Structures are given as C-alpha cells and as structure tokens.
Amino acid sequence: MTFSNLLGPTQISASGLSAERFRMEVIANNIANANTTSDVNGQPFRRREVVFAAELANAMAGEQGRPSGGVRVVGVNEDATELPRVYRPGHPHADDEGFVTMPNVNLSNEMVDLITATRGYEANLKVMKTYKESIRQSLALLRAA
C-alpha cells in the first residue's frame, strides 16, 4: 500500500468537510438575505443552492494528483422559483399598488438544509476520527509484534 493510498480515506472525508462547510456558508448567506428586497442591481435577493459532483470518475480514470474519490463543489445556482409578492404599502421598495417583491428564501427550508449540511459535516468528521483511530491501533499492534 502506498502512502497516497493510506491517506485516501482522509482525502475523501476532507473533500466532504470542505464541500459541506461551503454549503453551510451559502445557506447562512441565504438566511442573512431573507429580507433583502433590493441588491446592487435593484433586484430582490434570489436563494442560492450548492451543486456537488462526485470525484469517482477521476479515481476510475487514474488521474494523478487528484483525490481518489469524494466530492467537489461544481457551482452555486440561483433558485429560479417565483419571487413572492407581499402587500406592504409603506415599504420603500413597494410598487404603485403597495406590493413588494420579496426574496424566495423560506427560513424553514434553509434550517432543514443547514441541519442536513451539519450532519454531513459531522459524518465526514467521524469517518476521519475513526480512520485515525484504526491507524493508531494498527501501529500499536505493529510495535507490539
């Protein structure tokens, strides 16, 4: 077993940790902008979603210098769902009829996504800790022999 193969599981888990951390940052940004009715372009904020891709194809192709599996972030897409209109006649961004176009951020959905991302992060961290402990026990057995 080569050294790079020995670190394979940690590289896979590290890619998951990094991807889930980025996903949590995007979710936090969505929550922070849940009431942003006008961005720098004068448009309401649109919810963003992270898109992941598996690194298994790279492992199968035998690409050098790339993780032997795992996940990577391939992009951040704007959610194309319709922006809700809310009647708020005193709002500075209200139209002539008193309606304000609000962001398409649903806080309940964002919290569920945040919990899911947190659980994914924790699972990858647990894999790293378990793998580290198994290597430690293997080294202890080799020393005793």
N, C-alpha and C positions, 0 to 999 in steps of 0.2 A: 504494500500500500504506500503510495507516495504521500508526501506532506500535503500537497494540494487536495488529494482525496480525503485526507484526515480532517481537513478544515471545511470540506464540502457542506456538511450539515449546518455549521455555524454561518457559512456564507448564505445559505438558503434562508435561515432564520433571520439573519441581518437584513436581507433584502425585504423580508416581510415586515420587520420592525420599521425600516425606513419608509416603506410604502404606507403602512398604517399610520405612522406619525404624520406623513404628508396629508393623508386623508383626514386626520383629526384637525389639522391646520385649516384645510378647506372648509370643513364643517363649522369650525369656530368663526371663520370669516363669514359664512352664510348666516350664522346666528347674529353676529355683530351687525350685519347689514339688513336684518329682518324688517327694518322700518325706513330704509333709505329709499326715498321716493325720487331722488334726482342725483345721478352720478356726475362725473366730469363732462359727459356727453348730454346731460339733461334727461337721461332715461332712468326709469326705476331699475334698481339692482335686480339681476337675474341670478337665481340659485345656480351653484356650480357643483358638478359631480366629477369625481376622480375616476379615470379609466385605467384598469390594470391589465397587464398581459403576462402570461406565463413565460418563464425563461427556459422551459423544457426543450423547445425547438433548438436553442443554442447548444444545449447539452447533447442532444442527439446528433447535431451536425459536427460536434467535436471542436467548436471554436475555442481557441486558446485565449487565456486571459479573461474569460467571462465566467460568471458563476455557473455551476453545474446544475442549475435549476433555480427555483424561487420565483419571484415576481418582480415586475418593474412597473413604474408609472409611465403610461404612454401619452397621457394627456389629461386635460381638465376641460370638460364640456359644459356649456351653459344649458340649463334645463329649458326646454322650449315650450313648457306648458304655459297656458294663458295667464297673464297677469291679472289678478283680481282688482276690481274697481270698488272702492268704498266711498260712501257718501260722507264727506267731511267738508262742509262749505267754508269753514274758517281756515282750512289748511292753506299754506302759501302755494302749494302746487295743485290746488283744486282747479278743475276746468270751469267753464261758464255755467255748467249745470250743478257744480258743487261736488263732483266726483274726483277722487284721487286714485291714480293707478298705483297700486302697491306692489312690492316685490312678491315673487312666487315662492317665498320661504315659509314653510309650515314648521313651526318650532317643535311640534310633536314628532314629525318625521326626522327632523335634524337630531333630536335627542336619541331616537332609536338608532339612527346611523352612527351617532357618536358612541353609544354603548356597544354596537357591533364592532366598530373600529377599535375600541378599547379592548374588547375581548380578543380580537385578532392579535393585537399587540401583545397582550398578556400570554396568549398561547405560544407565540413565537419566542417570547422571553423564557417561558417554561421549557421549551424544547432546548434552547441554548443552555439553560442551567442543568437540565437532565443529561445532556450530552457531555457537558463539562464534568459532571459527577461521574459518569461512566468512564471517561478517560482517566480521571483521577484514580478510580478504583482499579482500572486495568494497570496503571503504572505501579500502584501499590502491590498488586499481585506479581508483577514482573520483578519488583525489588525483592520480594519475599522469596522468589524462586532461586 
